[in-house]
Amino acid sequence: MAKEEIATFAGGCFWCMVEPFDERPGIIQVVSGYTGGSVEHPTYEEVCSNTTGHVEAVQITFDPDIFPYEKLLTTFWQQIDPTDPGGQFNDRGESYKTAIFYHNEDQRKIAEASKKELQESGKFSKPVLTEIRPAKHFYPAEEKHQDYYKKNSFHYRLYKKGSGREDFIKNTWQSKVDKEELKKKLTPEQYHVTQENGTEMPFRNEYWDTFEDGIYVDIISGNVLFSSKDKFDASCGWPSFTKPVDRYEVNEKMDQSHGMIRTEIRSKSSDSHLGHVFEDGPKEAGGLRYCMNSAAMRFIPKESMEKEGYGEYLHLFKD
Protein backbone atom coordinates (compact mmCIF):
# COMPACT_ATOMS: atom_id res chain seq x y z
CA MET A 1 0.00 0.00 0.00
CA ALA A 2 1.27 3.46 -0.91
CA LYS A 3 1.84 5.91 1.90
CA GLU A 4 -0.04 9.18 1.65
CA GLU A 5 0.95 12.58 3.01
CA ILE A 6 -0.23 16.11 2.26
CA ALA A 7 1.84 19.15 1.28
CA THR A 8 0.51 22.65 0.64
CA PHE A 9 2.35 25.38 -1.27
CA ALA A 10 1.43 28.88 -2.42
CA GLY A 11 3.43 30.03 -5.42
CA GLY A 12 1.40 32.77 -7.05
CA CYS A 13 -1.13 31.83 -9.71
CA PHE A 14 -2.20 28.26 -8.99
CA TRP A 15 -2.59 27.50 -12.69
CA CYS A 16 1.21 27.44 -12.87
CA MET A 17 1.74 25.41 -9.72
CA VAL A 18 -0.07 22.24 -10.77
CA GLU A 19 1.92 21.19 -13.84
CA PRO A 20 5.35 20.98 -12.09
CA PHE A 21 4.01 18.37 -9.65
CA ASP A 22 1.26 16.63 -11.59
CA GLU A 23 1.66 13.08 -12.90
CA ARG A 24 5.12 12.62 -11.45
CA PRO A 25 6.22 9.40 -9.73
CA GLY A 26 4.78 9.27 -6.23
CA ILE A 27 2.37 12.17 -6.78
CA ILE A 28 -1.17 10.97 -6.17
CA GLN A 29 -3.18 14.17 -6.60
CA VAL A 30 -2.71 17.92 -7.05
CA VAL A 31 -5.62 20.25 -6.24
CA SER A 32 -5.81 24.02 -6.79
CA GLY A 33 -7.43 26.02 -4.03
CA TYR A 34 -7.34 28.70 -1.37
CA THR A 35 -5.87 28.70 2.13
CA GLY A 36 -4.35 30.85 4.82
CA GLY A 37 -7.31 33.14 5.44
CA SER A 38 -10.39 33.14 7.64
CA VAL A 39 -13.27 33.42 5.15
CA GLU A 40 -15.05 30.09 4.68
CA HIS A 41 -15.66 28.73 1.18
CA PRO A 42 -14.21 31.72 -0.68
CA THR A 43 -14.70 32.22 -4.40
CA TYR A 44 -11.98 33.03 -6.91
CA GLU A 45 -13.26 36.59 -7.24
CA GLU A 46 -13.25 37.08 -3.46
CA VAL A 47 -9.70 35.78 -3.10
CA CYS A 48 -8.45 37.96 -5.97
CA SER A 49 -9.96 41.01 -4.24
CA ASN A 50 -7.38 40.53 -1.45
CA THR A 51 -10.04 40.81 1.26
CA THR A 52 -10.17 37.20 2.49
CA GLY A 53 -6.64 36.65 3.77
CA HIS A 54 -6.39 33.61 1.50
CA VAL A 55 -3.71 32.90 -1.08
CA GLU A 56 -3.93 30.79 -4.19
CA ALA A 57 -2.28 27.47 -3.41
CA VAL A 58 -1.97 23.83 -4.39
CA GLN A 59 -2.45 20.87 -2.11
CA ILE A 60 -0.47 17.78 -3.06
CA THR A 61 -1.13 14.22 -1.96
CA PHE A 62 2.10 12.26 -2.29
CA ASP A 63 3.90 9.05 -1.35
CA PRO A 64 7.01 10.11 0.61
CA ASP A 65 8.76 6.80 -0.11
CA ILE A 66 8.77 7.66 -3.81
CA PHE A 67 8.68 11.47 -3.83
CA PRO A 68 10.09 12.76 -0.51
CA TYR A 69 8.99 16.09 0.97
CA GLU A 70 12.49 17.45 0.38
CA LYS A 71 12.06 16.87 -3.35
CA LEU A 72 8.67 18.59 -3.29
CA LEU A 73 10.35 21.62 -1.76
CA THR A 74 13.08 21.64 -4.40
CA THR A 75 10.43 21.61 -7.11
CA PHE A 76 8.49 24.37 -5.33
CA TRP A 77 11.50 26.70 -5.08
CA GLN A 78 12.20 26.21 -8.78
CA GLN A 79 8.77 27.62 -9.76
CA ILE A 80 8.84 30.93 -7.91
CA ASP A 81 10.74 34.09 -7.11
CA PRO A 82 11.06 33.66 -3.33
CA THR A 83 12.50 37.16 -2.93
CA ASP A 84 9.31 38.91 -4.06
CA PRO A 85 7.10 39.99 -1.12
CA GLY A 86 4.31 41.52 -3.19
CA GLY A 87 3.13 38.69 -5.41
CA GLN A 88 4.62 36.69 -8.25
CA PHE A 89 5.73 38.07 -11.59
CA ASN A 90 2.88 40.07 -13.20
CA ASP A 91 0.40 38.96 -10.52
CA ARG A 92 0.45 41.40 -7.64
CA GLY A 93 -1.33 41.43 -4.30
CA GLU A 94 -1.75 39.39 -1.14
CA SER A 95 -3.46 36.45 -2.84
CA TYR A 96 -0.37 35.82 -4.99
CA LYS A 97 2.21 35.78 -2.20
CA THR A 98 4.33 32.67 -1.70
CA ALA A 99 4.19 30.42 1.34
CA ILE A 100 4.91 26.91 2.55
CA PHE A 101 2.12 25.57 4.78
CA TYR A 102 3.46 22.78 6.98
CA HIS A 103 1.19 19.96 8.20
CA ASN A 104 3.42 18.61 10.97
CA GLU A 105 6.60 19.37 12.86
CA ASP A 106 8.77 17.31 10.52
CA GLN A 107 7.58 19.34 7.53
CA ARG A 108 8.27 22.57 9.39
CA LYS A 109 11.85 21.55 10.19
CA ILE A 110 12.51 20.32 6.65
CA ALA A 111 11.04 23.50 5.16
CA GLU A 112 13.10 25.75 7.45
CA ALA A 113 16.27 23.86 6.56
CA SER A 114 15.46 24.01 2.86
CA LYS A 115 14.83 27.76 3.00
CA LYS A 116 18.09 28.31 4.89
CA GLU A 117 20.00 26.23 2.36
CA LEU A 118 18.52 28.23 -0.53
CA GLN A 119 19.38 31.53 1.14
CA GLU A 120 22.97 30.45 1.75
CA SER A 121 23.41 29.01 -1.75
CA GLY A 122 23.93 32.43 -3.31
CA LYS A 123 21.29 31.72 -5.95
CA PHE A 124 19.58 35.00 -5.02
CA SER A 125 21.24 38.27 -4.02
CA LYS A 126 18.15 39.38 -2.08
CA PRO A 127 16.66 37.70 1.02
CA VAL A 128 14.39 34.68 0.60
CA LEU A 129 11.06 35.98 1.93
CA THR A 130 8.71 33.04 1.38
CA GLU A 131 6.84 32.45 4.64
CA ILE A 132 6.64 29.09 6.39
CA ARG A 133 3.27 28.87 8.12
CA PRO A 134 1.11 26.25 9.84
CA ALA A 135 -1.46 24.75 7.50
CA LYS A 136 -5.02 26.02 7.74
CA HIS A 137 -8.20 24.76 6.14
CA PHE A 138 -7.78 24.28 2.41
CA TYR A 139 -10.72 25.11 0.12
CA PRO A 140 -10.60 23.54 -3.37
CA ALA A 141 -11.04 26.09 -6.15
CA GLU A 142 -13.83 26.02 -8.69
CA GLU A 143 -13.72 23.15 -11.19
CA LYS A 144 -12.71 25.41 -14.09
CA HIS A 145 -9.44 26.13 -12.28
CA GLN A 146 -8.52 22.48 -11.70
CA ASP A 147 -5.89 21.11 -14.12
CA TYR A 148 -6.02 24.37 -16.04
CA TYR A 149 -2.78 23.58 -17.85
CA LYS A 150 -4.51 20.60 -19.47
CA LYS A 151 -7.97 22.06 -20.06
CA ASN A 152 -6.73 25.32 -21.59
CA SER A 153 -3.20 24.46 -22.64
CA PHE A 154 -2.82 27.17 -25.29
CA HIS A 155 -3.93 30.00 -23.00
CA TYR A 156 -1.92 28.53 -20.14
CA ARG A 157 1.29 28.56 -22.19
CA LEU A 158 0.67 32.14 -23.29
CA TYR A 159 -0.02 33.19 -19.72
CA LYS A 160 3.01 31.45 -18.24
CA LYS A 161 5.25 33.06 -20.85
CA GLY A 162 3.58 36.49 -20.76
CA SER A 163 3.61 36.71 -16.98
CA GLY A 164 7.40 36.41 -16.92
CA ARG A 165 7.41 33.16 -14.94
CA GLU A 166 8.68 30.93 -17.74
CA ASP A 167 11.72 33.08 -18.55
CA PHE A 168 12.51 33.59 -14.86
CA ILE A 169 12.55 29.84 -14.24
CA LYS A 170 14.75 29.20 -17.27
CA ASN A 171 17.21 31.99 -16.48
CA THR A 172 17.41 31.16 -12.78
CA TRP A 173 17.39 27.38 -12.66
CA GLN A 174 18.58 25.98 -15.97
CA SER A 175 22.21 24.94 -15.87
CA LYS A 176 24.58 27.41 -17.48
CA VAL A 177 26.61 25.40 -19.97
CA ASP A 178 30.24 26.28 -20.62
CA LYS A 179 30.79 25.00 -24.15
CA GLU A 180 34.56 24.84 -23.84
CA GLU A 181 34.36 22.86 -20.61
CA LEU A 182 31.86 20.49 -22.19
CA LYS A 183 34.23 19.86 -25.10
CA LYS A 184 36.80 18.69 -22.57
CA LYS A 185 34.32 16.57 -20.63
CA LEU A 186 32.41 14.94 -23.50
CA THR A 187 33.50 12.85 -26.45
CA PRO A 188 33.17 14.53 -29.86
CA GLU A 189 30.02 12.50 -30.56
CA GLN A 190 28.46 13.31 -27.18
CA TYR A 191 29.12 17.00 -27.77
CA HIS A 192 27.75 16.88 -31.32
CA VAL A 193 24.55 15.15 -30.22
CA THR A 194 23.80 17.15 -27.07
CA GLN A 195 25.00 20.62 -28.11
CA GLU A 196 24.62 20.60 -31.89
CA ASN A 197 21.38 18.59 -32.13
CA GLY A 198 23.18 15.74 -33.82
CA THR A 199 22.02 12.17 -34.38
CA GLU A 200 24.27 9.16 -33.88
CA MET A 201 24.34 6.20 -36.26
CA PRO A 202 21.62 3.54 -35.78
CA PHE A 203 22.78 0.12 -34.58
CA ARG A 204 26.23 1.61 -33.92
CA ASN A 205 25.63 3.29 -30.59
CA GLU A 206 26.15 2.15 -27.03
CA TYR A 207 22.67 1.36 -25.73
CA TRP A 208 20.48 0.42 -28.68
CA ASP A 209 20.51 -3.26 -27.64
CA THR A 210 21.03 -2.85 -23.85
CA PHE A 211 18.13 -4.30 -21.88
CA GLU A 212 19.51 -5.06 -18.42
CA ASP A 213 17.85 -3.45 -15.38
CA GLY A 214 18.94 0.09 -14.69
CA ILE A 215 18.36 3.76 -15.37
CA TYR A 216 19.53 6.19 -18.04
CA VAL A 217 20.68 9.61 -16.83
CA ASP A 218 21.53 12.89 -18.53
CA ILE A 219 25.21 12.71 -19.52
CA ILE A 220 25.69 16.32 -18.37
CA SER A 221 23.45 16.94 -15.34
CA GLY A 222 23.11 13.36 -14.08
CA ASN A 223 19.33 13.74 -13.74
CA VAL A 224 17.33 10.57 -14.29
CA LEU A 225 15.64 10.38 -17.70
CA PHE A 226 14.55 6.81 -18.52
CA SER A 227 14.31 3.33 -17.03
CA SER A 228 14.94 -0.09 -18.52
CA LYS A 229 11.42 -0.96 -17.35
CA ASP A 230 10.07 1.26 -20.13
CA LYS A 231 12.62 0.28 -22.80
CA PHE A 232 11.63 -1.81 -25.80
CA ASP A 233 13.10 -3.06 -29.05
CA ALA A 234 11.75 -0.72 -31.71
CA SER A 235 13.96 -2.24 -34.45
CA CYS A 236 15.16 1.27 -35.30
CA GLY A 237 18.74 1.03 -34.01
CA TRP A 238 18.39 3.58 -31.21
CA PRO A 239 17.39 3.10 -27.56
CA SER A 240 13.61 3.51 -27.38
CA PHE A 241 11.31 4.01 -24.41
CA THR A 242 7.57 4.28 -23.90
CA LYS A 243 7.89 7.14 -21.40
CA PRO A 244 10.38 9.06 -19.24
CA VAL A 245 10.79 8.18 -15.58
CA ASP A 246 9.65 11.72 -14.72
CA ARG A 247 8.10 13.82 -17.46
CA TYR A 248 9.20 16.95 -15.56
CA GLU A 249 12.79 16.20 -16.56
CA VAL A 250 12.16 16.54 -20.29
CA ASN A 251 10.96 19.34 -22.55
CA GLU A 252 9.20 18.97 -25.88
CA LYS A 253 10.02 21.32 -28.74
CA MET A 254 8.84 21.50 -32.34
CA ASP A 255 11.63 20.53 -34.73
CA GLN A 256 11.25 21.58 -38.40
CA SER A 257 14.77 20.65 -39.49
CA HIS A 258 15.56 18.41 -42.46
CA GLY A 259 12.23 19.19 -44.12
CA MET A 260 10.24 17.37 -41.41
CA ILE A 261 7.97 18.34 -38.53
CA ARG A 262 8.94 16.36 -35.43
CA THR A 263 8.78 16.70 -31.66
CA GLU A 264 12.24 17.08 -30.21
CA ILE A 265 13.00 15.94 -26.66
CA ARG A 266 15.45 18.00 -24.63
CA SER A 267 16.71 17.66 -21.08
CA LYS A 268 15.12 20.27 -18.84
CA SER A 269 18.13 20.42 -16.50
CA SER A 270 20.89 20.84 -19.11
CA ASP A 271 18.90 21.83 -22.24
CA SER A 272 20.73 19.05 -24.10
CA HIS A 273 19.27 17.50 -27.21
CA LEU A 274 18.22 13.93 -26.39
CA GLY A 275 16.22 12.73 -29.40
CA HIS A 276 12.61 12.76 -30.62
CA VAL A 277 9.27 11.28 -29.64
CA PHE A 278 7.01 9.56 -32.16
CA GLU A 279 3.48 8.14 -32.03
CA ASP A 280 4.36 4.65 -33.26
CA GLY A 281 5.19 3.04 -29.92
CA PRO A 282 3.45 0.06 -28.30
CA LYS A 283 -0.29 0.77 -28.11
CA GLU A 284 -0.64 -1.04 -24.81
CA ALA A 285 1.90 1.34 -23.27
CA GLY A 286 0.41 4.58 -24.55
CA GLY A 287 1.56 4.53 -28.16
CA LEU A 288 4.67 6.71 -27.79
CA ARG A 289 8.25 5.95 -28.79
CA TYR A 290 10.91 8.11 -27.18
CA CYS A 291 13.77 7.55 -29.62
CA MET A 292 16.90 8.69 -27.83
CA ASN A 293 20.59 9.05 -28.60
CA SER A 294 22.86 6.84 -26.51
CA ALA A 295 25.47 9.62 -26.59
CA ALA A 296 23.16 11.91 -24.60
CA MET A 297 22.80 9.45 -21.72
CA ARG A 298 24.72 7.31 -19.25
CA PHE A 299 23.42 3.91 -18.18
CA ILE A 300 23.61 2.95 -14.50
CA PRO A 301 22.93 -0.74 -13.77
CA LYS A 302 20.45 -1.52 -11.02
CA GLU A 303 23.15 -2.98 -8.77
CA SER A 304 25.15 0.30 -8.94
CA MET A 305 22.28 2.72 -8.36
CA GLU A 306 22.57 2.90 -4.56
CA LYS A 307 26.34 3.44 -4.68
CA GLU A 308 26.01 6.20 -7.28
CA GLY A 309 23.36 8.09 -5.33
CA TYR A 310 20.24 6.92 -7.14
CA GLY A 311 18.89 4.62 -4.44
CA GLU A 312 15.55 6.47 -4.31
CA TYR A 313 14.82 5.12 -7.81
CA LEU A 314 15.13 1.47 -6.84
CA HIS A 315 11.36 1.46 -6.32
CA LEU A 316 11.11 1.29 -10.12
CA PHE A 317 12.28 -2.32 -9.96
CA LYS A 318 10.01 -3.55 -7.21
CA ASP A 319 7.29 -5.97 -8.34
C-alpha positions in Angstrom: 0.0 0.0 0.0 1.3 3.5 -0.9 1.8 5.9 1.9 0.0 9.2 1.6 0.9 12.6 3.0 -0.2 16.1 2.3 1.8 19.1 1.3 0.5 22.7 0.6 2.3 25.4 -1.3 1.4 28.9 -2.4 3.4 30.0 -5.4 1.4 32.8 -7.0 -1.1 31.8 -9.7 -2.2 28.3 -9.0 -2.6 27.5 -12.7 1.2 27.4 -12.9 1.7 25.4 -9.7 -0.1 22.2 -10.8 1.9 21.2 -13.8 5.3 21.0 -12.1 4.0 18.4 -9.6 1.3 16.6 -11.6 1.7 13.1 -12.9 5.1 12.6 -11.5 6.2 9.4 -9.7 4.8 9.3 -6.2 2.4 12.2 -6.8 -1.2 11.0 -6.2 -3.2 14.2 -6.6 -2.7 17.9 -7.0 -5.6 20.2 -6.2 -5.8 24.0 -6.8 -7.4 26.0 -4.0 -7.3 28.7 -1.4 -5.9 28.7 2.1 -4.3 30.9 4.8 -7.3 33.1 5.4 -10.4 33.1 7.6 -13.3 33.4 5.2 -15.1 30.1 4.7 -15.7 28.7 1.2 -14.2 31.7 -0.7 -14.7 32.2 -4.4 -12.0 33.0 -6.9 -13.3 36.6 -7.2 -13.3 37.1 -3.5 -9.7 35.8 -3.1 -8.4 38.0 -6.0 -10.0 41.0 -4.2 -7.4 40.5 -1.4 -10.0 40.8 1.3 -10.2 37.2 2.5 -6.6 36.7 3.8 -6.4 33.6 1.5 -3.7 32.9 -1.1 -3.9 30.8 -4.2 -2.3 27.5 -3.4 -2.0 23.8 -4.4 -2.5 20.9 -2.1 -0.5 17.8 -3.1 -1.1 14.2 -2.0 2.1 12.3 -2.3 3.9 9.1 -1.4 7.0 10.1 0.6 8.8 6.8 -0.1 8.8 7.7 -3.8 8.7 11.5 -3.8 10.1 12.8 -0.5 9.0 16.1 1.0 12.5 17.4 0.4 12.1 16.9 -3.4 8.7 18.6 -3.3 10.3 21.6 -1.8 13.1 21.6 -4.4 10.4 21.6 -7.1 8.5 24.4 -5.3 11.5 26.7 -5.1 12.2 26.2 -8.8 8.8 27.6 -9.8 8.8 30.9 -7.9 10.7 34.1 -7.1 11.1 33.7 -3.3 12.5 37.2 -2.9 9.3 38.9 -4.1 7.1 40.0 -1.1 4.3 41.5 -3.2 3.1 38.7 -5.4 4.6 36.7 -8.2 5.7 38.1 -11.6 2.9 40.1 -13.2 0.4 39.0 -10.5 0.4 41.4 -7.6 -1.3 41.4 -4.3 -1.8 39.4 -1.1 -3.5 36.5 -2.8 -0.4 35.8 -5.0 2.2 35.8 -2.2 4.3 32.7 -1.7 4.2 30.4 1.3 4.9 26.9 2.5 2.1 25.6 4.8 3.5 22.8 7.0 1.2 20.0 8.2 3.4 18.6 11.0 6.6 19.4 12.9 8.8 17.3 10.5 7.6 19.3 7.5 8.3 22.6 9.4 11.8 21.5 10.2 12.5 20.3 6.7 11.0 23.5 5.2 13.1 25.7 7.5 16.3 23.9 6.6 15.5 24.0 2.9 14.8 27.8 3.0 18.1 28.3 4.9 20.0 26.2 2.4 18.5 28.2 -0.5 19.4 31.5 1.1 23.0 30.5 1.7 23.4 29.0 -1.7 23.9 32.4 -3.3 21.3 31.7 -5.9 19.6 35.0 -5.0 21.2 38.3 -4.0 18.2 39.4 -2.1 16.7 37.7 1.0 14.4 34.7 0.6 11.1 36.0 1.9 8.7 33.0 1.4 6.8 32.4 4.6 6.6 29.1 6.4 3.3 28.9 8.1 1.1 26.2 9.8 -1.5 24.7 7.5 -5.0 26.0 7.7 -8.2 24.8 6.1 -7.8 24.3 2.4 -10.7 25.1 0.1 -10.6 23.5 -3.4 -11.0 26.1 -6.1 -13.8 26.0 -8.7 -13.7 23.1 -11.2 -12.7 25.4 -14.1 -9.4 26.1 -12.3 -8.5 22.5 -11.7 -5.9 21.1 -14.1 -6.0 24.4 -16.0 -2.8 23.6 -17.8 -4.5 20.6 -19.5 -8.0 22.1 -20.1 -6.7 25.3 -21.6 -3.2 24.5 -22.6 -2.8 27.2 -25.3 -3.9 30.0 -23.0 -1.9 28.5 -20.1 1.3 28.6 -22.2 0.7 32.1 -23.3 0.0 33.2 -19.7 3.0 31.5 -18.2 5.2 33.1 -20.8 3.6 36.5 -20.8 3.6 36.7 -17.0 7.4 36.4 -16.9 7.4 33.2 -14.9 8.7 30.9 -17.7 11.7 33.1 -18.5 12.5 33.6 -14.9 12.6 29.8 -14.2 14.7 29.2 -17.3 17.2 32.0 -16.5 17.4 31.2 -12.8 17.4 27.4 -12.7 18.6 26.0 -16.0 22.2 24.9 -15.9 24.6 27.4 -17.5 26.6 25.4 -20.0 30.2 26.3 -20.6 30.8 25.0 -24.2 34.6 24.8 -23.8 34.4 22.9 -20.6 31.9 20.5 -22.2 34.2 19.9 -25.1 36.8 18.7 -22.6 34.3 16.6 -20.6 32.4 14.9 -23.5 33.5 12.8 -26.4 33.2 14.5 -29.9 30.0 12.5 -30.6 28.5 13.3 -27.2 29.1 17.0 -27.8 27.7 16.9 -31.3 24.6 15.2 -30.2 23.8 17.2 -27.1 25.0 20.6 -28.1 24.6 20.6 -31.9 21.4 18.6 -32.1 23.2 15.7 -33.8 22.0 12.2 -34.4 24.3 9.2 -33.9 24.3 6.2 -36.3 21.6 3.5 -35.8 22.8 0.1 -34.6 26.2 1.6 -33.9 25.6 3.3 -30.6 26.1 2.1 -27.0 22.7 1.4 -25.7 20.5 0.4 -28.7 20.5 -3.3 -27.6 21.0 -2.9 -23.9 18.1 -4.3 -21.9 19.5 -5.1 -18.4 17.9 -3.5 -15.4 18.9 0.1 -14.7 18.4 3.8 -15.4 19.5 6.2 -18.0 20.7 9.6 -16.8 21.5 12.9 -18.5 25.2 12.7 -19.5 25.7 16.3 -18.4 23.5 16.9 -15.3 23.1 13.4 -14.1 19.3 13.7 -13.7 17.3 10.6 -14.3 15.6 10.4 -17.7 14.5 6.8 -18.5 14.3 3.3 -17.0 14.9 -0.1 -18.5 11.4 -1.0 -17.3 10.1 1.3 -20.1 12.6 0.3 -22.8 11.6 -1.8 -25.8 13.1 -3.1 -29.1 11.7 -0.7 -31.7 14.0 -2.2 -34.4 15.2 1.3 -35.3 18.7 1.0 -34.0 18.4 3.6 -31.2 17.4 3.1 -27.6 13.6 3.5 -27.4 11.3 4.0 -24.4 7.6 4.3 -23.9 7.9 7.1 -21.4 10.4 9.1 -19.2 10.8 8.2 -15.6 9.6 11.7 -14.7 8.1 13.8 -17.5 9.2 16.9 -15.6 12.8 16.2 -16.6 12.2 16.5 -20.3 11.0 19.3 -22.5 9.2 19.0 -25.9 10.0 21.3 -28.7 8.8 21.5 -32.3 11.6 20.5 -34.7 11.3 21.6 -38.4 14.8 20.6 -39.5 15.6 18.4 -42.5 12.2 19.2 -44.1 10.2 17.4 -41.4 8.0 18.3 -38.5 8.9 16.4 -35.4 8.8 16.7 -31.7 12.2 17.1 -30.2 13.0 15.9 -26.7 15.5 18.0 -24.6 16.7 17.7 -21.1 15.1 20.3 -18.8 18.1 20.4 -16.5 20.9 20.8 -19.1 18.9 21.8 -22.2 20.7 19.1 -24.1 19.3 17.5 -27.2 18.2 13.9 -26.4 16.2 12.7 -29.4 12.6 12.8 -30.6 9.3 11.3 -29.6 7.0 9.6 -32.2 3.5 8.1 -32.0 4.4 4.7 -33.3 5.2 3.0 -29.9 3.5 0.1 -28.3 -0.3 0.8 -28.1 -0.6 -1.0 -24.8 1.9 1.3 -23.3 0.4 4.6 -24.5 1.6 4.5 -28.2 4.7 6.7 -27.8 8.2 6.0 -28.8 10.9 8.1 -27.2 13.8 7.5 -29.6 16.9 8.7 -27.8 20.6 9.0 -28.6 22.9 6.8 -26.5 25.5 9.6 -26.6 23.2 11.9 -24.6 22.8 9.5 -21.7 24.7 7.3 -19.3 23.4 3.9 -18.2 23.6 3.0 -14.5 22.9 -0.7 -13.8 20.5 -1.5 -11.0 23.2 -3.0 -8.8 25.1 0.3 -8.9 22.3 2.7 -8.4 22.6 2.9 -4.6 26.3 3.4 -4.7 26.0 6.2 -7.3 23.4 8.1 -5.3 20.2 6.9 -7.1 18.9 4.6 -4.4 15.6 6.5 -4.3 14.8 5.1 -7.8 15.1 1.5 -6.8 11.4 1.5 -6.3 11.1 1.3 -10.1 12.3 -2.3 -10.0 10.0 -3.6 -7.2 7.3 -6.0 -8.3 
